[in-house]
Amino acid sequence: MASIHTQAIESISRAFNILHYEKCESYLLFRGETSLGDGFRAFLYFLGLAYCFIGLSAITARFFCSMENVVKHSRKVVEIDPVTKAEVVRYEKVWNYAIADIALLAFGTSFPQISLATIDAIRSIGNLYAGGLGPGTLVGSAAFDLFPIHAVCVVVPKAGELKKISDIGVWLVELFWSFWAYVWLYIILEVWTPNVITFWEALLTVLQYGLLLIHAYAQDKRWPYLSLPIARTERPEDWVPQETTSCKDENCDYDECSEILQLGEGANRGVVDIFSIHSPNGAVTGPLYQKVPGSEDVAEISKESFREEINSELPHVHALWKQQFVDSIALESPESRKINNIYLRLARIFWQSLLVPWRVLFAFVPPYHIAHGWIAFICSLIFISGIAYIVTKLTDIISCVTGINAYVIAFTALASGTSWPDLVASKIAAERQITADSAIANITCSNSVNIYVGIGIPWLIDTAYNFIVYKEPLRVQNAKGLSFSLLVFFCTSVGCIAVLVLRRLTLGAELGGPKLWAWVTSVYFMLLWIIFVVLSSLKVSGII
């Protein structure tokens, strides 16, 4: 009886220690921050963290713009007709869409978490213990992707509208590698080498990302022996339906260089329809920029003619780049000026004024029409990495000031904030695509990328350094807590996938359907997420 009483006191003490802490001497910009009250400091740092998440969403939108131009790039293929001996010219996409969904789309939406984990690993170089911020964020992000994003996507279609996965084979391959990623992580943490990570385990983790790409491509192409014998449902010819745009003004301007949809100046500004890469002829509106020749169906030409084309486009590109800066400081759009409600208009102006610093900063990213979007792609990654570094610093200080375990912050605030691009991307896909393929594939692929790349590369960096310098493996702090989170995630994810399968068998589709059942499913997914967050937080805090 006495031992039970003692354990209860210790549990209460550990719970109290979450909020009971010594004075934190760490600061972000100025040493004078330490003279402020801890409560006020925590409020300011959380506010800064939220502002960084807004910046991540803004730069990720530009990242998607560049990625869309990369994916839609075509090349010229010249073949000789065997009968007439005449040259036959055709154009084909450089990227396979199944590979693009995994290598670019899932990678792009997961890059905030990947860069955060990589920065955390670089800061820990020379330390025998791995940083816990990166793995905690990535596992928490996987739970956010699987539960809240599914909860949103299932209610997005209109009442009665059903959207199902057309290529079950590819989805099953992606689902298998997603589940295996977390099983593999548990094996290397608890079975093979408990509480430590070796160089070879980290290397195998990264190499499995390549196996995922090969297997998904084999399934998409229906390679014998490597693909599941499951027929693909015939997709409609119009893979992404055109957006019907009503334009009352005669001088409506369309940006024909891209199929990306920019959603106005309001709260949705910067949200990009990246899924238009699947559309052969989708026409959507863009910002009022000058038209710049795009890369759609442009042949691979000789270096000389390519230079001439670039030189002829430079004046247009310069005008486009200049317009990016002009738009970045504009607080009102023509649409917002038509709003009669003065309070709503002032609220929009206030919101746009908060976004001005990020918009001016990201205007330095070159237009995504240059070099098929690759320059903007790389520059966007650099900006994302910079913001991720600030986020890691803020998280460390918040943990120091509040006494909250860094894993708890990673599971909750960091995972939700860095997964916002995943939510936006899947929501757009669920709204506009005729099927549920990309909306659900983005979730499953992002979870795979989180482990194979997001955890694999940081651990590979640290284990390689420790192996060369110390001849020691990498030890994992609070490995028991991380392993417990993996078990909870695996169990709850089985419940999530089981409901998706049940909906497929009963309603005929994973997303949509009668509003009542869609909302019931959504609430169920959110409850699974709450269970994961609560149990994981209690475990890493030592309460259970």
C-alpha positions in Angstrom: 0.0 0.0 0.0 2.8 2.3 0.9 4.6 1.6 -2.4 1.4 2.5 -4.3 1.1 5.7 -2.4 4.8 6.5 -3.1 4.3 5.9 -6.9 1.2 8.1 -6.9 3.2 10.9 -5.3 6.0 10.5 -7.8 3.6 10.6 -10.7 2.0 13.8 -9.4 5.5 15.2 -8.8 6.5 14.5 -12.4 3.3 16.1 -13.7 4.0 19.2 -11.5 7.6 19.3 -12.8 6.2 19.9 -16.3 5.2 23.4 -15.2 7.7 23.9 -12.3 11.1 24.9 -13.5 14.0 27.1 -12.8 14.6 30.5 -14.4 15.4 30.0 -18.1 18.5 32.1 -19.2 18.1 31.3 -22.9 16.9 34.0 -25.2 16.2 34.4 -28.9 17.5 37.9 -29.9 18.4 40.0 -26.8 19.6 39.0 -23.4 17.1 41.5 -22.0 14.4 38.9 -22.8 15.3 37.0 -19.6 14.2 40.0 -17.5 10.6 39.6 -18.7 8.1 37.4 -16.8 8.1 33.8 -17.8 4.4 33.8 -18.7 4.8 36.8 -21.0 8.0 35.3 -22.6 6.1 32.1 -23.3 3.3 34.0 -24.9 5.7 36.0 -27.1 7.6 32.9 -28.2 4.4 31.0 -29.0 3.3 34.0 -31.0 6.6 34.0 -32.9 6.1 30.2 -33.5 2.7 30.8 -35.0 4.1 33.6 -37.2 6.8 31.3 -38.4 4.1 28.7 -39.3 2.4 31.4 -41.4 5.7 32.1 -43.1 6.1 28.3 -43.8 2.7 28.2 -45.5 3.5 31.2 -47.6 6.9 29.9 -48.9 5.5 26.5 -49.3 2.9 28.0 -51.7 5.8 29.3 -53.9 7.5 25.9 -53.5 4.4 24.3 -55.0 4.4 26.8 -57.9 8.0 25.8 -58.8 7.3 22.1 -58.3 4.3 22.3 -60.7 6.4 23.8 -63.4 9.0 21.1 -62.8 6.5 18.3 -63.1 4.7 19.6 -66.2 7.9 19.8 -68.2 7.7 17.9 -71.5 10.4 16.7 -73.9 10.4 16.1 -77.6 10.7 12.5 -78.8 11.5 11.8 -82.5 10.8 8.4 -83.8 11.1 6.8 -87.3 8.0 5.3 -88.7 9.0 1.7 -89.7 6.7 1.8 -92.8 7.1 5.3 -94.2 10.6 6.0 -92.7 9.3 9.4 -91.9 10.1 11.2 -88.6 7.2 11.1 -86.1 7.4 13.8 -83.4 5.6 13.4 -80.1 5.9 15.0 -76.7 6.0 13.1 -73.4 6.1 14.2 -69.8 9.5 14.0 -68.2 8.0 13.0 -64.8 5.9 9.9 -64.1 2.9 11.1 -62.0 3.2 8.3 -59.5 6.9 9.2 -58.9 6.1 12.9 -58.9 3.5 12.3 -56.1 6.1 10.7 -53.9 9.4 12.4 -54.9 8.1 15.9 -55.3 4.5 16.3 -53.9 5.0 14.3 -50.7 8.6 15.5 -50.3 7.5 19.1 -50.8 4.7 19.0 -48.2 7.0 17.2 -45.7 10.0 19.4 -46.3 9.3 21.7 -43.3 9.5 18.7 -41.0 12.5 17.2 -42.8 14.5 20.5 -42.7 13.6 20.9 -39.0 14.8 17.4 -38.2 18.0 17.8 -40.3 18.8 21.1 -38.5 18.2 19.4 -35.1 20.6 16.6 -36.2 23.3 19.1 -37.4 23.1 20.9 -34.1 23.6 17.6 -32.3 26.7 16.6 -34.2 29.4 15.6 -31.8 26.9 14.5 -29.2 26.5 10.8 -28.6 22.7 11.4 -28.1 20.4 12.2 -30.9 18.2 15.2 -30.7 14.6 14.4 -29.9 12.9 17.4 -31.5 13.1 16.0 -35.1 11.8 12.4 -34.5 9.1 13.7 -32.2 7.9 16.2 -34.8 8.0 13.7 -37.6 6.0 11.0 -35.7 3.5 13.7 -34.5 3.3 15.0 -38.1 2.5 11.4 -39.3 -0.4 11.3 -36.8 -1.6 14.7 -37.9 -1.5 13.7 -41.5 -3.4 10.5 -41.0 -6.1 11.6 -38.6 -7.0 15.4 -38.8 -6.3 15.6 -42.6 -8.4 12.5 -43.3 -11.0 14.1 -41.0 -11.0 17.2 -43.2 -10.9 15.4 -46.5 -13.8 13.1 -45.7 -16.2 16.0 -45.3 -14.9 18.3 -48.1 -16.9 16.7 -51.0 -20.5 18.1 -51.5 -23.4 16.3 -49.7 -23.9 12.9 -51.4 -20.8 13.2 -53.6 -18.6 10.1 -53.5 -14.9 10.1 -54.3 -13.0 6.9 -54.3 -9.4 5.7 -55.0 -9.2 4.7 -58.6 -5.8 2.9 -58.5 -6.1 0.7 -55.4 -2.9 -1.1 -56.4 -0.7 2.0 -56.1 -2.4 3.0 -52.9 -1.8 -0.4 -51.3 1.8 -0.2 -52.2 2.1 3.3 -50.7 0.1 2.1 -47.6 2.4 -0.9 -47.2 5.6 1.2 -47.2 3.9 3.7 -44.9 3.1 1.1 -42.3 6.4 -0.7 -42.7 8.2 2.6 -42.1 6.9 2.7 -38.5 7.3 -1.0 -37.9 10.9 -0.7 -39.1 11.5 2.3 -36.8 10.2 0.3 -33.8 12.4 -2.7 -34.8 15.6 -0.7 -34.8 14.7 1.2 -31.6 13.6 -1.8 -29.5 14.6 -5.1 -31.1 17.9 -5.1 -33.0 19.9 -2.5 -31.0 17.7 -1.2 -28.2 18.0 2.6 -27.5 20.8 3.1 -30.1 21.0 3.6 -33.9 23.9 2.3 -35.9 25.2 3.7 -39.1 23.9 0.7 -41.1 20.4 1.0 -39.6 20.3 4.7 -40.6 21.6 3.8 -44.1 19.1 1.1 -44.6 16.3 3.5 -43.5 17.3 6.0 -46.3 17.7 3.3 -48.9 14.1 2.1 -48.3 12.9 5.4 -49.8 14.4 4.3 -53.1 12.7 0.9 -52.8 9.4 2.7 -52.3 9.9 4.7 -55.5 10.8 1.6 -57.5 7.8 -0.4 -56.1 5.3 2.5 -56.8 6.6 2.9 -60.3 6.5 -0.9 -60.9 2.9 -0.9 -59.7 1.9 2.1 -61.9 3.4 0.4 -64.9 2.1 -3.0 -63.9 5.5 -4.7 -64.1 5.1 -8.5 -63.8 6.3 -10.1 -60.5 6.7 -6.6 -58.9 3.1 -5.3 -59.0 -0.2 -6.4 -57.5 -2.6 -8.0 -60.1 -5.3 -5.3 -59.4 -7.0 -3.6 -62.3 -7.0 0.2 -62.3 -10.4 1.8 -62.4 -10.7 3.9 -65.6 -10.1 7.5 -64.8 -12.2 10.2 -66.5 -10.5 12.0 -69.3 -10.6 15.3 -67.5 -8.5 14.2 -64.5 -9.0 17.6 -62.8 -12.2 19.4 -63.7 -11.8 23.0 -64.9 -12.7 25.7 -62.5 -15.6 27.8 -63.8 -14.5 31.3 -63.4 -17.0 34.1 -63.6 -15.5 37.4 -64.8 -17.6 40.5 -65.0 -14.9 42.8 -66.2 -13.9 42.8 -69.8 -10.2 43.0 -69.0 -9.9 39.7 -67.2 -6.3 38.6 -67.5 -5.2 34.9 -67.4 -1.8 33.7 -66.6 -1.4 31.1 -69.3 2.1 30.1 -68.3 0.9 28.0 -65.4 -2.1 25.8 -64.4 -1.8 26.9 -60.8 -4.7 28.6 -59.1 -4.0 31.5 -56.9 -6.9 32.0 -54.5 -7.1 35.8 -54.2 -6.0 38.3 -51.7 -8.0 37.2 -48.7 -7.2 34.6 -46.1 -6.5 32.0 -48.8 -3.9 34.0 -50.7 -1.0 31.9 -51.5 -2.9 28.6 -51.4 -1.9 26.8 -54.6 -3.6 24.1 -56.6 -0.6 21.9 -57.2 -2.8 19.1 -58.4 -3.3 20.8 -61.7 -0.2 18.9 -62.9 -2.6 16.0 -63.6 -4.8 18.1 -65.8 -4.1 18.1 -69.5 -6.1 21.2 -70.3 -7.2 22.8 -67.1 -7.5 26.6 -67.5 -7.4 28.5 -64.3 -6.8 32.1 -63.3 -3.7 33.6 -61.9 -2.4 36.9 -60.6 -2.5 39.9 -62.9 1.0 39.4 -64.2 2.3 39.8 -67.7 2.1 36.6 -69.7 5.4 34.7 -69.8 5.8 31.7 -72.1 5.4 28.5 -70.2 7.1 25.2 -70.3 4.0 23.1 -71.3 4.7 20.9 -74.3 8.0 22.7 -75.0 10.6 20.5 -76.7 14.1 19.9 -75.5 15.9 22.1 -77.9 19.6 22.7 -78.6 21.6 24.9 -76.2 21.9 27.7 -78.7 18.2 28.0 -79.4 17.5 27.6 -75.7 19.8 30.6 -74.9 18.0 32.6 -77.5 14.6 31.7 -76.0 15.8 32.7 -72.5 17.2 36.0 -73.8 13.9 36.8 -75.4 12.0 36.0 -72.2 14.3 38.0 -69.9 12.4 41.3 -70.2 9.1 39.5 -69.3 10.8 37.6 -66.4 12.2 40.9 -65.1 8.7 42.5 -65.3 7.2 39.5 -63.5 9.9 39.6 -60.7 9.3 43.3 -60.3 5.5 42.7 -60.0 6.2 40.2 -57.3 7.6 43.0 -55.1 4.8 45.3 -56.0 2.2 42.7 -55.1 4.0 41.9 -51.8 3.3 45.4 -50.3 -0.2 45.7 -51.6 -2.7 45.6 -48.7 -5.8 45.5 -50.8 -6.8 43.8 -54.0 -9.5 44.9 -56.4 -11.8 42.3 -54.9 -11.3 43.4 -51.3 -12.1 47.0 -52.3 -15.6 46.0 -53.4 -16.4 44.7 -49.9 -19.1 46.9 -48.4 -18.6 45.7 -44.8 -16.0 48.1 -43.4 -15.1 45.9 -40.5 -14.4 42.9 -42.7 -12.4 45.1 -45.0 -10.3 46.5 -42.1 -9.7 42.9 -40.9 -8.4 41.9 -44.3 -6.1 44.9 -44.4 -4.8 44.1 -40.9 -4.2 40.5 -41.9 -2.4 41.5 -45.1 -0.2 44.0 -43.1 0.9 41.1 -40.9 1.9 39.1 -44.0 3.8 41.9 -45.7 7.3 41.0 -44.1 7.0 37.4 -45.3 5.7 38.4 -48.8 8.5 40.9 -49.3 11.1 38.4 -48.2 9.7 35.6 -50.4 9.4 38.0 -53.4 13.2 37.5 -53.7 12.5 33.9 -54.9 12.9 34.1 -58.7 9.8 33.5 -60.9 9.1 29.9 -61.3 9.1 30.2 -65.1 12.9 30.2 -65.2 14.7 26.9 -65.9 11.4 25.0 -65.7 11.0 26.0 -62.0 14.2 24.5 -60.7 15.8 27.8 -59.5 12.6 28.7 -57.6 12.4 25.2 -56.3 15.9 25.3 -54.8 15.5 28.9 -53.4 12.2 27.9 -51.7 13.9 25.0 -50.0 16.6 27.4 -48.7 13.9 29.7 -47.2 12.0 26.8 -45.7 15.3 25.6 -44.1 15.9 29.1 -42.6 12.4 29.3 -41.1 12.8 25.7 -39.8 16.0 26.8 -38.0 14.1 29.7 -36.3 11.4 27.2 -35.3 13.9 24.9 -33.6 15.4 27.8 -31.6 11.9 29.0 -30.5 10.9 25.5 -29.5 14.1 25.0 -27.4 13.4 28.3 -25.6 9.7 27.5 -25.1 10.6 24.2 -23.6 13.1 26.0 -21.3 10.8 28.8 -20.3 7.7 26.6 -19.7 9.3 23.4 -18.6 7.2 21.5 -21.1 8.9 18.4 -22.5 10.3 19.1 -26.0 8.7 15.9 -27.2 5.2 17.2 -26.1 5.7 20.4 -28.1 6.9 18.4 -31.1 3.9 16.1 -31.0 1.4 19.0 -30.8 2.4 22.5 -31.9 5.3 21.6 -34.2 3.6 18.7 -35.8 0.4 20.7 -36.5 2.2 23.8 -37.7 4.7 22.1 -40.1 1.9 19.8 -41.4 -0.2 22.7 -42.6 1.0 22.3 -46.2 -0.1 18.7 -46.2 -3.6 19.7 -45.0 -3.9 22.4 -47.7 -2.7 20.1 -50.5 -5.0 17.2 -49.5 -8.0 19.5 -49.0 -7.5 21.0 -52.5 -7.2 17.6 -54.0 -10.4 16.4 -52.2 -12.3 19.4 -53.5 -11.2 19.5 -57.1 -10.2 16.0 -58.1 -12.7 13.6 -59.4 -11.1 10.7 -57.5 -9.5 10.5 -54.0 -6.1 9.2 -55.3 -3.9 12.3 -54.7 -5.7 13.5 -51.5 -5.1 10.1 -49.8 -1.8 9.3 -51.5 -0.4 12.6 -50.3 -1.1 11.5 -46.7 0.3 8.0 -47.0 3.4 9.1 -49.0 4.1 12.0 -46.7 4.2 9.5 -43.8 6.7 7.3 -45.6 8.9 10.3 -46.5 8.8 11.4 -42.8 10.6 8.2 -41.7 12.8 7.2 -44.7 14.0 10.8 -45.4 13.0 12.9 -42.4 14.4 10.6 -39.8 16.8 8.6 -41.9 18.9 11.4 -43.2 19.4 13.2 -39.9 20.3 9.9 -38.2 22.6 9.1 -41.1 24.5 12.4 -40.6 24.9 11.8 -36.8 25.7 8.1 -37.0 28.3 8.7 -39.7 30.0 11.4 -37.6 30.0 9.2 -34.5 31.2 6.2 -36.4 34.1 8.1 -37.9 35.1 10.1 -34.8 34.1 8.1 -31.8 33.6 4.6 -33.2 30.3 4.7 -31.3 26.7 4.3 -32.3 24.1 7.1 -31.9 22.1 6.9 -28.7 18.4 8.0 -28.6 17.1 10.0 -25.7 13.7 8.8 -24.4 13.7 5.9 -26.8 11.1 4.2 -24.7 8.7 7.2 -25.1 9.3 7.3 -28.8 8.7 3.5 -29.2 5.5 3.8 -27.2 4.3 6.6 -29.5 5.0 4.4 -32.5 2.9 1.6 -30.9 0.0 4.0 -30.2 0.3 5.4 -33.7 0.3 1.9 -35.3 -2.8 0.8 -33.3 -4.8 4.0 -34.0 -3.8 4.0 -37.7 -5.2 0.5 -38.1 -8.5 1.9 -36.8 -8.3 4.7 -39.3 -7.5 2.5 -42.3 -10.2 0.0 -41.2 -12.9 2.7 -41.4 -11.7 3.8 -44.8 -12.0 0.2 -46.0 -15.4 -0.1 -44.4 -16.6 3.1 -46.2 -15.3 1.6 -49.5 -17.2 -1.6 -48.9 -20.5 0.0 -47.7 -20.6 3.5 -49.5 -18.4 2.6 -52.4 -15.9 5.4 -51.7 -13.4 6.6 -49.1 -14.4 10.3 -49.2 -17.7 12.1 -49.2 -21.1 10.4 -49.0 -24.1 11.4 -46.8 -23.1 14.3 -44.6 -24.1 12.6 -41.4 -21.8 9.7 -41.9 -19.1 11.9 -43.3 -19.1 14.0 -40.1 -19.3 10.9 -37.9 -16.2 9.6 -39.7 -14.5 12.9 -39.2 -15.2 13.1 -35.5 -13.9 9.5 -35.2 -10.6 10.4 -36.9 -10.2 13.4 -34.6 -10.8 11.2 -31.5 -8.0 8.9 -32.7 -5.6 11.9 -33.0 -6.5 13.1 -29.5 -5.9 9.6 -28.1 -2.4 9.5 -29.8 -1.4 13.0 -28.6 -2.6 12.5 -25.0 -1.1 9.0 -24.5 2.2 10.0 -26.2 2.5 13.2 -24.2 1.9 11.4 -20.9 4.4 8.7 -21.7 7.3 11.0 -22.7 6.6 13.2 -19.7 7.0 10.2 -17.4 3.5 10.3 -16.1 2.5 6.8 -17.4 
